[in-house]
Amino acid sequence: MEEKIWDCIIKRLTGNETSTSKIDLDNWLAKDPSNQLKYNDIKSLWRLTGEIPSEKSKVSFKSIKPSIAAHHIEPKIKKLNLWKYGIAASIAIICSWTYFAVNKPKALIDQEWVTKKTNAGQTMQLILPDSSKVWLNAGTEISFAKNFTQHKLRKIRLKGEAYFEVKHDSSHPFVVENDQFITTVYGTSFNISAYPKENLATVAVNSGKVGVLKNGTEGKEPMMLLPNDRLVYNQNLKTFVKSNIAVGDVNSWIKGELVFEQTAISTVLGVISRKFNVAIEADKTKYKDCKLTARFQNQSLKEILTTLEQVLNIKTKQINQTIYIEGGTSCN
């Protein structure tokens, strides 16, 4: 690796990028696809160790960012200083770059991803390469590296809803990324619901502890969740709201139950659509202020629709795989 490029990367990660270093780094990234892979790996390591240090690390990466920036002109001194502080992030970064420099072909292989997905009306249970367990709800997609266990981070990309039981491994943090936020754990059980087209995304914890960090907020402290904690992210408002949830309700969908607690009707209809593999035609704006609190224990689609008819004063009609909703009153 060229010292000049290392200098540019440090400037970008520490928020000290100049117009010149930006051009140099962008050109380097565009020069070879493997360069982008290297940078992404380093950025992920920085984000993790900078925001959620391992239990063995008593000093956060963030606390020494000023010293990194101050010495960016002397890369060799910078690296020695990082080793002197014993920061896990510096070790991971230096080892990562050495790895790529020595074995580039294998690095490219490392970036191959495996994707698993479920369709509407379908759920799936998987055993990950590290023996962690994951359940996918309907209409969900996850991806993970082909050689998952050989990476510093056990990284998962998620679109939809999944429940995880993570095998404890403090030296290889388990990271779940979606469009809204990043969730990091070392060994716990938790649920994430983050469907791309829905306004609300949630994280709920059954056991252990997880840290949640909104995408694009490097340098901030993560929000920590314990058992019974639920965090709801509103994409429109860009806000988080923390509340409590019964442990048994965290993964109730795995048992076939639908649990709604002051849930927006638009979200309720989305859940029903995915679970029963039906399309729902309704004027959602008419019910945008309506919320539902209900529990359906392995009930049929017809039984659920009957309840909605009574609560919302609506009429439903099913033609093939489409549900038509008419009538009702607004909840203003």
Residue frames relative to the residue before (quaternion, step in Angstrom):
aa qw qx qy qz dx dy dz
M 1.0000 0.0000 0.0000 0.0000 0.00 0.00 0.00
E 0.4294 -0.6948 0.5094 0.2708 3.57 -0.95 0.84
E 0.5449 -0.6239 0.4502 0.3334 3.55 -1.04 0.83
K 0.6095 0.5707 -0.3524 0.4227 3.58 1.07 -0.73
I 0.6762 0.4810 -0.2959 0.4732 3.59 0.95 -0.86
W 0.6073 0.5392 -0.3534 0.4644 3.58 1.02 -0.77
D 0.6385 0.5342 -0.3130 0.4571 3.56 0.98 -0.89
C 0.6638 0.5058 -0.3010 0.4614 3.59 0.96 -0.88
I 0.6457 0.5229 -0.3191 0.4559 3.58 1.01 -0.82
I 0.6465 0.5172 -0.3149 0.4641 3.57 0.94 -0.89
K 0.6408 0.5270 -0.3265 0.4529 3.58 0.97 -0.83
R 0.6769 0.4905 -0.3040 0.4569 3.57 0.93 -0.87
L 0.6919 0.4857 -0.2861 0.4511 3.59 0.87 -0.90
T 0.7304 0.4120 -0.2383 0.4899 3.59 1.08 -0.64
G 0.5261 -0.6629 0.4027 0.3488 3.58 1.27 0.08
N 0.5809 0.5817 -0.3754 0.4280 3.59 1.20 0.46
E 0.2820 0.7996 -0.4905 0.2013 3.56 1.20 0.52
T 0.2326 -0.7459 0.6100 0.1321 3.56 -1.10 0.81
S 0.6733 -0.4841 0.3527 0.4335 3.56 -1.25 0.23
T 0.6533 0.5171 -0.3098 0.4581 3.57 1.06 -0.76
S 0.6884 0.4720 -0.2916 0.4673 3.58 0.86 -0.96
K 0.6001 0.5606 -0.3551 0.4467 3.59 1.13 -0.63
I 0.6626 0.4990 -0.3035 0.4689 3.59 0.92 -0.91
D 0.6575 0.5200 -0.3086 0.4495 3.58 0.94 -0.93
L 0.6910 0.4716 -0.2847 0.4680 3.58 0.90 -0.93
D 0.6451 0.5204 -0.3261 0.4546 3.61 0.94 -0.84
N 0.6451 0.5139 -0.3193 0.4667 3.57 1.01 -0.79
W 0.6495 0.5165 -0.3085 0.4649 3.58 1.01 -0.85
L 0.6544 0.5138 -0.3107 0.4595 3.59 0.98 -0.83
A 0.7015 0.4687 -0.2666 0.4660 3.57 1.02 -0.82
K 0.5575 0.6554 -0.3682 0.3522 3.57 1.21 -0.49
D 0.8099 0.0014 0.0684 0.5825 3.57 0.93 -0.90
P 0.5069 -0.6702 0.4408 0.3158 3.67 -0.72 0.97
S 0.6258 0.5500 -0.3528 0.4259 3.59 1.05 -0.65
N 0.5802 0.5802 -0.3774 0.4293 3.60 1.17 -0.52
Q 0.6437 0.5131 -0.3184 0.4702 3.57 1.03 -0.80
L 0.6250 0.5348 -0.3329 0.4610 3.58 1.06 -0.75
K 0.6334 0.5269 -0.3247 0.4646 3.56 1.02 -0.84
Y 0.6803 0.4977 -0.2932 0.4511 3.56 0.84 -0.99
N 0.6430 0.5270 -0.3272 0.4491 3.59 0.95 -0.84
D 0.6436 0.5235 -0.3195 0.4580 3.57 1.01 -0.83
I 0.6701 0.4925 -0.2929 0.4718 3.56 0.94 -0.91
K 0.6441 0.5253 -0.3247 0.4515 3.58 0.97 -0.82
S 0.6425 0.5173 -0.3221 0.4645 3.59 1.01 -0.80
L 0.6567 0.5019 -0.3098 0.4699 3.59 0.96 -0.83
W 0.6333 0.5252 -0.3249 0.4664 3.56 1.01 -0.81
R 0.6719 0.5160 -0.3027 0.4367 3.55 0.83 -1.03
L 0.6846 0.4950 -0.2878 0.4510 3.57 0.89 -0.96
T 0.7645 0.3833 -0.2233 0.4678 3.57 0.60 -1.09
G 0.6198 0.5433 -0.3503 0.4449 3.58 1.18 -0.43
E 0.7739 0.3642 -0.1822 0.4851 3.57 1.01 -0.76
I 0.7918 0.1128 -0.0441 0.5987 3.56 1.06 -0.74
P 0.1528 -0.8191 0.5449 0.0934 3.62 0.18 1.19
S 0.5621 -0.5728 0.4626 0.3767 3.54 -1.20 0.48
E 0.6599 -0.5369 0.3459 0.3958 3.53 -1.16 0.46
K 0.6551 0.5229 -0.3146 0.4454 3.58 1.13 -0.57
S 0.6607 0.5027 -0.3054 0.4664 3.58 1.23 -0.44
K 0.2339 -0.8062 0.5334 0.1036 3.57 -0.61 1.15
V 0.7276 0.3339 -0.2089 0.5616 3.58 1.25 -0.29
S 0.3453 -0.7509 0.5219 0.2111 3.60 -0.78 0.98
F 0.6178 -0.5447 0.4188 0.3823 3.52 -1.21 0.56
K 0.6138 0.5829 -0.3497 0.4016 3.54 1.02 -0.79
S 0.6559 0.5535 -0.3191 0.4019 3.56 0.99 -0.81
I 0.7481 0.3533 -0.2323 0.5114 3.61 1.13 -0.38
K 0.3250 0.7614 -0.5046 0.2453 3.60 1.20 0.26
P 0.6348 0.5275 -0.3613 0.4340 3.64 0.87 -0.78
S 0.6737 0.4885 -0.3138 0.4572 3.60 0.92 -0.81
I 0.6033 0.5414 -0.3603 0.4616 3.57 1.12 -0.62
A 0.6800 0.4916 -0.2943 0.4576 3.55 0.87 -1.00
A 0.6583 0.5368 -0.3123 0.4254 3.57 0.98 -0.84
H 0.7652 0.3478 -0.1793 0.5112 3.57 1.13 -0.62
H 0.3423 0.7818 -0.4837 0.1940 3.57 1.22 0.26
I 0.5909 0.5674 -0.3801 0.4295 3.62 1.18 -0.34
E 0.7504 0.2975 -0.1768 0.5632 3.56 1.19 -0.47
P 0.2059 -0.8435 0.4817 0.1183 3.60 0.34 1.24
K 0.6517 0.5273 -0.3426 0.4240 3.58 0.92 -0.79
I 0.6407 0.5047 -0.3236 0.4796 3.58 1.01 -0.81
K 0.6212 0.5623 -0.3377 0.4288 3.55 1.02 -0.85
K 0.6765 0.4928 -0.3016 0.4566 3.56 0.84 -0.94
L 0.6548 0.5106 -0.3187 0.4571 3.57 0.96 -0.86
N 0.6340 0.5302 -0.3359 0.4518 3.57 1.03 -0.78
L 0.6427 0.5232 -0.3294 0.4525 3.57 0.99 -0.81
W 0.6483 0.4985 -0.3206 0.4778 3.56 0.99 -0.80
K 0.6193 0.5603 -0.3458 0.4276 3.55 1.02 -0.81
Y 0.6944 0.4614 -0.2779 0.4772 3.56 1.01 -0.81
G 0.3819 -0.7556 0.4667 0.2559 3.59 1.20 -0.26
I 0.3297 0.7646 -0.4990 0.2402 3.56 1.08 0.61
A 0.4995 -0.6740 0.4569 0.2957 3.56 -0.85 1.00
A 0.6181 0.5706 -0.3531 0.4094 3.57 1.03 -0.75
S 0.6656 0.5018 -0.3209 0.4497 3.59 0.89 -0.88
I 0.6289 0.5301 -0.3360 0.4588 3.57 1.00 -0.81
A 0.6746 0.5019 -0.3011 0.4498 3.55 0.89 -0.97
I 0.6625 0.5178 -0.3099 0.4438 3.58 0.94 -0.90
I 0.6875 0.4771 -0.2933 0.4623 3.59 0.81 -0.99
C 0.6607 0.4982 -0.3108 0.4676 3.58 0.96 -0.86
S 0.6304 0.5467 -0.3353 0.4374 3.55 1.05 -0.80
W 0.6803 0.4774 -0.2986 0.4691 3.58 0.92 -0.90
T 0.6209 0.5299 -0.3466 0.4621 3.59 1.02 -0.71
Y 0.6293 0.5556 -0.3174 0.4411 3.53 1.01 -0.89
F 0.6933 0.4727 -0.2823 0.4649 3.56 0.84 -0.99
A 0.6539 0.5307 -0.3208 0.4334 3.57 0.98 -0.85
V 0.7114 0.4574 -0.2557 0.4682 3.57 1.00 -0.85
N 0.8349 0.1362 -0.0107 0.5333 3.57 0.92 -0.87
K 0.0713 -0.8581 0.5083 0.0129 3.55 0.63 1.13
P 0.6566 0.5152 -0.3471 0.4277 3.66 0.76 -0.85
K 0.6634 0.4917 -0.3123 0.4697 3.59 0.95 -0.85
A 0.6013 0.5669 -0.3604 0.4326 3.60 1.06 -0.69
L 0.6520 0.5027 -0.3186 0.4697 3.55 1.02 -0.78
I 0.6251 0.5255 -0.3323 0.4719 3.57 1.06 -0.75
D 0.6175 0.5796 -0.3353 0.4126 3.57 1.05 -0.82
Q 0.6904 0.5007 -0.2825 0.4392 3.57 1.12 -0.62
E 0.4488 0.6673 -0.4723 0.3609 3.61 1.24 0.12
W 0.1815 -0.8134 0.5495 0.0599 3.55 -0.85 0.99
V 0.2957 -0.7166 0.6086 0.1694 3.52 -1.22 0.71
T 0.1259 -0.8071 0.5754 0.0395 3.59 -0.83 0.96
K 0.0515 -0.7679 0.6385 0.0103 3.54 -1.00 0.94
K 0.0255 0.8210 -0.5689 0.0418 3.59 -0.92 0.82
T 0.2547 -0.7321 0.6099 0.1646 3.52 -1.32 0.45
N 0.3948 -0.6889 0.5555 0.2470 3.54 -1.19 0.58
A 0.6800 -0.4287 0.3693 0.4662 3.56 -1.30 0.04
G 0.8009 0.2578 -0.2180 0.4945 3.56 -1.00 0.88
Q 0.6957 0.4402 -0.2590 0.5051 3.59 1.26 0.11
T 0.0820 -0.7543 0.6473 0.0724 3.58 -1.17 0.67
M 0.1229 -0.8009 0.5850 0.0353 3.56 -1.23 0.44
Q 0.1919 -0.7459 0.6240 0.1322 3.56 -1.17 0.67
L 0.0878 -0.7993 0.5945 0.0093 3.55 -0.96 0.96
I 0.2348 -0.6986 0.6486 0.1903 3.52 -1.30 0.45
L 0.3127 -0.7688 0.5302 0.1736 3.57 -0.54 1.16
P 0.6942 -0.5012 0.3174 0.4075 3.62 -1.19 0.40
D 0.6913 0.4480 -0.2819 0.4919 3.63 1.16 -0.48
S 0.5558 -0.6271 0.3492 0.4194 3.59 1.38 0.18
S 0.4221 0.6593 -0.4979 0.3732 3.60 1.22 0.24
K 0.3103 -0.7482 0.5586 0.1785 3.57 -1.15 0.64
V 0.0131 -0.7887 0.6146 -0.0035 3.55 -1.10 0.72
W 0.1805 -0.7523 0.6271 0.0907 3.53 -1.09 0.88
L 0.2086 -0.7806 0.5791 0.1085 3.58 -0.83 0.98
N 0.3373 -0.7181 0.5727 0.2064 3.55 -0.90 0.95
A 0.7218 -0.4404 0.3042 0.4388 3.56 -1.28 0.15
G 0.8378 0.1861 -0.1467 0.4919 3.57 -1.10 0.74
T 0.5061 0.6592 -0.3969 0.3896 3.57 1.10 0.72
E 0.0897 -0.7820 0.6154 0.0417 3.55 -1.18 0.67
I 0.0005 -0.7743 0.6327 0.0130 3.58 -0.98 0.86
S 0.1143 -0.7690 0.6251 0.0693 3.54 -1.25 0.57
F 0.0335 0.7810 -0.6230 0.0266 3.56 -1.15 0.67
A 0.6456 -0.5460 0.3706 0.3843 3.55 -1.20 0.55
K 0.5878 -0.6030 0.4095 0.3510 3.56 -1.05 0.79
N 0.7541 0.2309 -0.1540 0.5952 3.60 1.02 -0.79
F 0.1493 -0.8727 0.4635 0.0342 3.51 0.84 1.22
T 0.7455 0.4459 -0.2349 0.4362 3.59 0.79 -1.00
Q 0.6530 0.5362 -0.3198 0.4287 3.61 1.19 -0.23
H 0.5831 0.5803 -0.3688 0.4326 3.57 1.29 -0.04
K 0.6051 -0.5407 0.4436 0.3804 3.55 -1.25 0.45
L 0.7651 0.2317 -0.1258 0.5875 3.55 1.06 -0.83
R 0.2943 -0.6974 0.6175 0.2138 3.56 -1.07 0.73
K 0.0027 0.8671 -0.4947 0.0585 3.53 0.27 1.32
I 0.1022 -0.7692 0.6304 0.0213 3.54 -1.07 0.96
R 0.1884 -0.7345 0.6376 0.1360 3.55 -1.08 0.77
L 0.0865 -0.8332 0.5458 -0.0183 3.57 -0.75 1.08
K 0.0152 0.7287 -0.6847 0.0004 3.51 -1.18 0.83
G 0.7332 0.3400 -0.2655 0.5256 3.57 -0.35 1.22
E 0.6039 -0.5568 0.4290 0.3758 3.57 -1.09 -0.72
A 0.0937 0.7910 -0.5974 0.0925 3.55 -0.94 0.92
Y 0.2495 -0.7312 0.6163 0.1524 3.52 -1.22 0.65
F 0.1529 -0.8209 0.5493 0.0309 3.56 -0.81 1.06
E 0.0734 -0.7136 0.6918 0.0824 3.53 -1.23 0.68
V 0.1358 -0.8598 0.4919 0.0195 3.53 -0.09 1.37
K 0.4188 -0.6859 0.5407 0.2486 3.54 -0.96 0.93
H 0.4755 -0.6984 0.4581 0.2761 3.58 -0.80 1.01
D 0.2284 0.7283 -0.6219 0.1749 3.55 -0.96 0.98
S 0.2296 -0.8349 0.4862 0.1177 3.58 0.10 1.30
S 0.6688 0.4980 -0.3122 0.4551 3.60 1.13 -0.50
H 0.7509 0.2517 -0.1794 0.5836 3.60 1.26 -0.16
P 0.2034 -0.8189 0.5260 0.1064 3.62 0.22 1.24
F 0.3617 -0.7138 0.5696 0.1877 3.52 -1.17 0.78
V 0.0410 -0.8287 0.5562 -0.0468 3.58 -0.56 1.18
V 0.0992 -0.7754 0.6221 0.0435 3.56 -0.89 0.99
E 0.0928 -0.8082 0.5814 0.0127 3.56 -0.68 1.13
N 0.0501 0.7482 -0.6616 -0.0027 3.54 -1.17 0.72
D 0.7455 -0.4209 0.2579 0.4479 3.58 -1.23 0.00
Q 0.7207 0.4702 -0.2530 0.4422 3.59 1.10 -0.61
F 0.8247 -0.0782 0.1185 0.5475 3.59 0.81 -0.96
I 0.3831 -0.6850 0.5721 0.2381 3.53 -1.40 0.12
T 0.1265 -0.7891 0.5993 0.0471 3.58 -0.86 0.98
T 0.0696 -0.8172 0.5721 -0.0083 3.58 -0.75 1.09
V 0.0382 0.7894 -0.6097 0.0597 3.57 -0.92 0.98
Y 0.3433 -0.7121 0.5634 0.2400 3.54 -1.35 0.15
G 0.7588 -0.2192 0.1443 0.5961 3.58 1.18 -0.40
T 0.3834 0.7045 -0.4950 0.3341 3.57 -0.24 1.23
S 0.3347 -0.6970 0.5731 0.2715 3.57 -1.30 -0.15
F 0.1448 0.7938 -0.5669 0.1661 3.56 -0.77 1.04
N 0.3054 -0.7402 0.5738 0.1719 3.54 -1.32 0.34
I 0.0794 -0.7713 0.6299 0.0449 3.55 -1.09 0.79
S 0.0456 -0.7648 0.6423 0.0212 3.54 -0.97 0.92
A 0.2082 0.7757 -0.5615 0.1990 3.58 -0.49 1.20
Y 0.0190 0.8070 -0.5867 0.0652 3.54 0.31 1.27
P 0.5794 -0.6564 0.3605 0.3218 3.61 -0.78 1.03
K 0.7658 0.3885 -0.2113 0.4669 3.61 0.91 -0.84
E 0.6129 0.5510 -0.3613 0.4361 3.60 1.23 0.06
N 0.5394 -0.6633 0.4279 0.2931 3.55 -1.06 0.81
L 0.7680 0.3345 -0.1735 0.5179 3.58 1.01 -0.81
A 0.0566 -0.7612 0.6456 0.0221 3.55 -1.08 0.85
T 0.1186 -0.8324 0.5410 0.0208 3.60 -0.93 0.86
V 0.1311 -0.7203 0.6723 0.1097 3.49 -1.39 0.48
A 0.0248 0.7930 -0.6074 0.0394 3.60 -0.85 0.96
V 0.2664 -0.8021 0.5255 0.0978 3.56 -0.93 0.98
N 0.2746 -0.7493 0.5855 0.1427 3.54 -1.02 0.93
S 0.7928 -0.0810 0.0904 0.5972 3.59 0.94 -0.90
G 0.7455 0.3817 -0.2888 0.4639 3.56 -1.22 0.48
K 0.4338 -0.6671 0.5361 0.2818 3.55 -1.23 -0.56
V 0.0597 -0.7909 0.6082 0.0318 3.57 -1.01 0.80
G 0.2740 -0.7322 0.5973 0.1790 3.54 -1.28 0.45
V 0.1390 -0.7992 0.5829 0.0469 3.57 -0.89 0.95
L 0.0266 -0.7958 0.6033 -0.0455 3.54 -0.83 1.07
K 0.4212 -0.7086 0.5052 0.2555 3.57 -0.78 1.03
N 0.5635 -0.6107 0.4362 0.3453 3.55 -1.00 0.82
G 0.8087 0.2671 -0.2100 0.4802 3.56 -1.02 0.85
T 0.6461 0.5096 -0.3347 0.4591 3.61 1.21 0.28
E 0.0955 0.8040 -0.5742 0.1217 3.57 0.89 0.95
G 0.7345 0.3830 -0.2954 0.4761 3.56 -0.97 0.84
K 0.6370 0.4952 -0.3278 0.4915 3.59 1.29 -0.14
E 0.5195 -0.6158 0.4856 0.3393 3.54 -1.25 0.40
P 0.4525 -0.6907 0.4835 0.2905 3.63 -0.93 0.79
M 0.4504 -0.6308 0.5483 0.3141 3.54 -1.29 0.33
M 0.2483 -0.7980 0.5368 0.1159 3.57 -0.65 1.09
L 0.1319 -0.7925 0.5940 0.0414 3.55 -0.96 0.95
L 0.1885 -0.7628 0.6132 0.0813 3.55 -1.08 0.89
P 0.7264 -0.3985 0.2909 0.4785 3.63 -1.22 0.09
N 0.7902 0.2494 -0.2550 0.4983 3.57 -1.02 0.95
D 0.5720 0.5795 -0.3915 0.4287 3.62 1.24 0.00
R 0.0470 -0.7655 0.6412 0.0269 3.52 -1.15 0.76
L 0.1383 -0.7795 0.6091 0.0481 3.54 -0.99 0.93
V 0.1150 -0.7991 0.5895 0.0277 3.57 -0.75 1.10
Y 0.1520 -0.7895 0.5908 0.0669 3.55 -0.82 1.05
N 0.2217 -0.7665 0.5948 0.0974 3.55 -0.86 1.09
Q 0.3458 -0.7780 0.4857 0.1981 3.58 -0.40 1.21
N 0.6448 0.5283 -0.3320 0.4415 3.59 1.02 -0.70
L 0.7582 0.3641 -0.1889 0.5068 3.57 0.93 -0.95
K 0.3084 -0.7694 0.4973 0.2563 3.61 1.28 -0.36
T 0.5387 0.6163 -0.3942 0.4178 3.57 1.03 0.82
F 0.3058 -0.7104 0.6040 0.1922 3.54 -1.35 0.47
V 0.0638 -0.7616 0.6431 0.0482 3.57 -1.13 0.71
K 0.2035 -0.7956 0.5650 0.0797 3.56 -0.76 1.10
S 0.0713 0.7902 -0.6031 0.0815 3.58 -0.97 0.90
N 0.5329 -0.6128 0.4734 0.3411 3.55 -1.33 -0.07
I 0.0572 -0.7726 0.6316 0.0288 3.54 -1.24 0.55
A 0.5203 -0.6181 0.4803 0.3415 3.57 -1.05 0.73
V 0.5603 -0.6350 0.4111 0.3376 3.57 -0.87 0.96
G 0.6629 0.5289 -0.3077 0.4313 3.58 0.96 -0.81
D 0.6688 0.5063 -0.2975 0.4558 3.57 1.21 -0.47
V 0.4714 0.6950 -0.4425 0.3145 3.59 1.21 -0.30
N 0.8113 0.1317 -0.0500 0.5674 3.58 0.91 -0.91
S 0.1770 0.8317 -0.5097 0.1307 3.57 1.10 0.68
W 0.6015 0.5884 -0.3664 0.3970 3.59 1.07 -0.64
I 0.5746 0.5857 -0.3852 0.4224 3.60 1.16 -0.53
K 0.7058 0.4365 -0.2460 0.5008 3.56 1.13 -0.71
G 0.6110 -0.5900 0.3396 0.4041 3.57 1.25 0.21
E 0.5494 0.6208 -0.3922 0.3986 3.59 1.30 0.09
L 0.2009 -0.7299 0.6371 0.1451 3.52 -1.25 0.57
V 0.0364 -0.8063 0.5898 -0.0270 3.56 -0.62 1.15
F 0.0215 -0.7933 0.6077 -0.0311 3.56 -0.70 1.13
E 0.0149 -0.7905 0.6118 -0.0245 3.55 -0.84 0.98
Q 0.7920 -0.2202 0.0834 0.5633 3.55 -0.19 1.33
T 0.2818 0.7792 -0.4940 0.2635 3.52 0.96 1.03
A 0.5205 -0.6438 0.4635 0.3160 3.57 -0.93 0.92
I 0.5674 -0.6286 0.4132 0.3348 3.57 -0.99 0.86
S 0.6029 0.5584 -0.3644 0.4380 3.60 1.03 -0.68
T 0.6564 0.4880 -0.3030 0.4891 3.58 1.06 -0.75
V 0.6161 0.5515 -0.3349 0.4518 3.58 1.02 -0.82
L 0.6803 0.4855 -0.2913 0.4654 3.57 0.88 -0.94
G 0.6207 0.5419 -0.3357 0.4565 3.58 1.10 -0.68
V 0.6447 0.5166 -0.3114 0.4696 3.58 1.01 -0.86
I 0.6637 0.5016 -0.3023 0.4652 3.59 0.91 -0.93
S 0.6366 0.5496 -0.3215 0.4351 3.56 0.98 -0.88
R 0.7025 0.4583 -0.2689 0.4735 3.58 0.90 -0.94
K 0.6714 0.5248 -0.3123 0.4200 3.58 0.89 -0.92
F 0.8026 0.2876 -0.1376 0.5041 3.58 0.86 -0.95
N 0.4089 -0.7456 0.4464 0.2785 3.59 1.31 0.20
V 0.4783 0.6264 -0.4669 0.4011 3.54 0.79 1.11
A 0.3848 -0.6624 0.5782 0.2807 3.55 -1.25 0.41
I 0.1730 -0.7865 0.5857 0.0916 3.58 -1.02 0.76
E 0.1426 -0.7847 0.6013 0.0480 3.54 -0.72 1.14
A 0.2719 0.7478 -0.5581 0.2353 3.56 -0.51 1.23
D 0.4705 -0.6232 0.5349 0.3226 3.53 -1.25 0.43
K 0.2043 -0.8386 0.4946 0.1018 3.56 0.18 1.32
T 0.5880 0.5763 -0.3803 0.4212 3.59 1.10 -0.53
K 0.6005 0.5792 -0.3564 0.4207 3.58 1.15 -0.59
Y 0.7699 0.3151 -0.1610 0.5310 3.57 1.14 -0.69
K 0.3058 0.8091 -0.4707 0.1739 3.59 1.25 0.23
D 0.7244 0.4014 -0.2525 0.5003 3.61 1.11 -0.51
C 0.5437 0.6230 -0.3981 0.3971 3.57 1.27 0.04
K 0.0759 -0.7874 0.6110 0.0294 3.56 -1.09 0.78
L 0.2385 -0.7887 0.5580 0.0990 3.53 -1.14 0.74
T 0.0778 -0.7415 0.6641 0.0558 3.53 -1.13 0.82
A 0.3129 0.7388 -0.5298 0.2750 3.56 -0.42 1.22
R 0.1896 -0.7536 0.6180 0.1191 3.53 -1.33 0.41
F 0.0794 -0.7891 0.6090 0.0049 3.55 -0.75 1.12
Q 0.1385 -0.8133 0.5637 0.0389 3.55 -0.50 1.23
N 0.8173 -0.2506 0.1074 0.5076 3.54 -0.20 1.36
Q 0.3316 0.7445 -0.5112 0.2728 3.57 0.96 0.85
S 0.5678 -0.6166 0.4355 0.3283 3.53 -1.21 0.58
L 0.6662 -0.4840 0.3768 0.4243 3.55 -1.30 0.27
K 0.6395 0.5354 -0.3295 0.4425 3.58 0.96 -0.83
E 0.6645 0.5041 -0.3084 0.4575 3.59 0.92 -0.87
I 0.6540 0.5096 -0.3136 0.4629 3.57 0.99 -0.80
L 0.6577 0.5085 -0.3085 0.4623 3.57 0.97 -0.86
T 0.6065 0.5548 -0.3483 0.4507 3.58 1.08 -0.70
T 0.6448 0.5110 -0.3153 0.4730 3.57 1.01 -0.82
L 0.6587 0.5040 -0.3114 0.4639 3.59 0.92 -0.86
E 0.6097 0.5540 -0.3517 0.4447 3.59 1.04 -0.72
Q 0.6887 0.4801 -0.2803 0.4654 3.57 0.96 -0.87
V 0.6920 0.4894 -0.2818 0.4496 3.57 0.94 -0.88
L 0.7923 0.3206 -0.1482 0.4976 3.58 0.87 -0.97
N 0.3724 -0.7376 0.4810 0.2932 3.58 1.31 -0.09
I 0.4344 0.6896 -0.4526 0.3617 3.54 0.92 0.99
K 0.3049 -0.6981 0.6035 0.2358 3.52 -1.39 0.03
T 0.1325 -0.7957 0.5876 0.0637 3.56 -0.97 0.85
K 0.0490 -0.7764 0.6282 0.0111 3.53 -1.15 0.67
Q 0.1788 -0.7948 0.5739 0.0833 3.56 -0.83 1.00
I 0.0148 -0.7569 0.6531 -0.0204 3.51 -0.94 1.04
N 0.8070 -0.1045 -0.0027 0.5812 3.54 -0.40 1.31
Q 0.7861 -0.2891 0.2170 0.5013 3.64 -0.67 -1.05
T 0.6053 0.5351 -0.3663 0.4616 3.59 1.14 0.57
I 0.2035 -0.7570 0.6127 0.1004 3.56 -0.99 0.95
Y 0.1572 -0.7806 0.6011 0.0684 3.57 -0.80 1.05
I 0.1310 -0.7935 0.5927 0.0446 3.57 -0.83 1.04
E 0.0006 0.8022 -0.5950 0.0500 3.54 -0.84 1.04
G 0.7708 0.3653 -0.2641 0.4502 3.54 -1.29 0.43
G 0.4743 0.6769 -0.4907 0.2759 3.51 -1.23 -0.50
T 0.3046 -0.7280 0.5821 0.1959 3.52 -1.31 0.22
S 0.5493 -0.6156 0.4506 0.3410 3.54 -1.16 0.60
C 0.3979 -0.7218 0.5194 0.2256 3.57 -1.24 0.40
N 0.2419 0.7942 -0.5250 0.1874 3.62 1.08 0.57
